[in-house]
Amino acid sequence: MTPTLSLQQRSILLKMRDCDGTDDGELVYEHGVGYLGLDRVGGRTVFALLRFCAISLEPFSKIGEVERYRINETGRKLLEAKS
């Protein structure tokens, strides 16, 4: 069964996919708030994407409290399932 993405979750994954390989495609999370480029992303949305396994922690990216995430293959498949 494919999880149902909210419009916000889908929008975030689309931006991450479209900007993949650049800094704008990286979701930076710290103290309950995330940023994707200049856009603020709530902690609940970040955790929902993690529960769906749609984003992955970048290797060696955790410095102190800052975590960096990128879209992964599961996130791409979730986007394709809704196309």
C-alpha positions in Angstrom: 0.0 0.0 0.0 1.4 3.4 -1.0 1.3 6.1 1.7 -0.7 9.2 0.8 1.4 12.4 0.8 -0.1 15.7 1.8 0.2 18.5 -0.6 2.9 20.1 1.5 4.9 16.8 1.7 4.6 16.3 -2.1 5.7 19.9 -2.7 8.7 19.4 -0.6 9.7 16.2 -2.3 9.2 17.8 -5.7 11.5 20.6 -4.8 14.1 18.2 -3.3 14.0 16.1 -6.5 14.1 19.1 -8.9 17.1 20.7 -7.0 18.9 17.4 -6.2 22.6 17.8 -6.3 22.4 21.4 -5.2 22.2 23.0 -1.8 18.6 23.9 -2.5 17.8 20.2 -2.6 19.0 19.6 0.9 16.6 19.8 3.8 18.4 21.2 6.9 16.8 20.4 10.2 17.6 21.7 13.7 15.7 22.1 16.9 12.3 21.2 15.5 12.5 23.4 12.4 13.7 22.5 8.9 14.7 24.6 5.9 14.6 23.7 2.3 16.4 26.5 0.6 14.7 29.6 2.0 11.4 27.7 2.8 10.6 26.8 6.3 9.5 23.2 6.9 7.8 22.2 10.2 9.2 19.3 12.3 6.0 17.3 11.8 6.5 17.3 8.1 10.1 16.3 8.4 9.1 13.4 10.7 6.3 12.3 8.3 8.8 12.2 5.4 11.1 10.1 7.6 8.3 7.7 8.5 7.5 7.3 4.8 11.3 6.6 4.3 11.2 9.3 1.6 14.3 11.2 2.8 17.6 10.0 4.1 20.2 11.5 6.4 23.2 12.6 4.5 26.3 10.6 5.5 28.6 12.5 7.8 26.2 15.4 7.9 25.2 15.5 11.5 27.2 18.3 13.1 25.9 19.0 16.6 22.2 19.4 16.4 22.0 20.0 12.6 20.8 17.2 10.4 20.8 17.3 6.6 18.5 15.2 4.5 18.2 14.4 0.7 15.3 12.8 -1.2 16.0 9.1 -1.8 14.7 6.5 -4.2 11.6 5.8 -2.1 10.7 9.5 -2.2 11.1 9.5 -6.0 8.9 6.4 -6.3 6.2 8.1 -4.0 6.2 11.0 -6.4 5.9 8.8 -9.5 3.0 6.8 -7.8 0.9 10.1 -7.7 1.8 11.3 -11.2 
